[in-house]
Amino acid sequence: MANPPLTNQQIRSLKSQAHALKPVVRVGQHGMSDAVLAELDGALDHHELLKVKVSTGDRDERNALIVTMLEKSSATMIQRIGNMVVLYRKKPADAHKAKKRATPGRARSTKR
């Protein structure tokens, strides 16, 4: 399931939020393994917006790895600077539903 396209205003807002983030996932010279993909998927589920550091030597290899990462994670690339990539994937609607807690009501007296 792909994310709907983002507006320019949404992209600018996400870029400003991502500025202070540290890389949560790091992809090394061994590329995209199942473990890295699982970590990326979990981080996107938890954070929605995250930075990924892609540390491969060759630029073409890094570009191919980023494309693969986007396809397999169903994320949207917000920004890329050098070996840092900012990814965004909106949480499913059911994940946003807050747990409803029973709030204790006031005890009412039946005496008048």
HELIX and SHEET records of a PDB file:
HELIX    1   1 ASN A    8  ALA A   18  1                                  11    
HELIX    2   2 ASP A   34  HIS A   47  1                                  14    
HELIX    3   3 ARG A   59  SER A   73  1                                  15    
HELIX    4   4 ALA A   93  HIS A   96  1                                   4    
SHEET    1   A 4 PRO A  23  VAL A  27  0                                        
SHEET    2   A 4 LEU A  49  VAL A  54  1                                        
SHEET    3   A 4 MET A  84  TYR A  88 -1                                        
SHEET    4   A 4 THR A  76  ILE A  81 -1                                        
END                                                                             
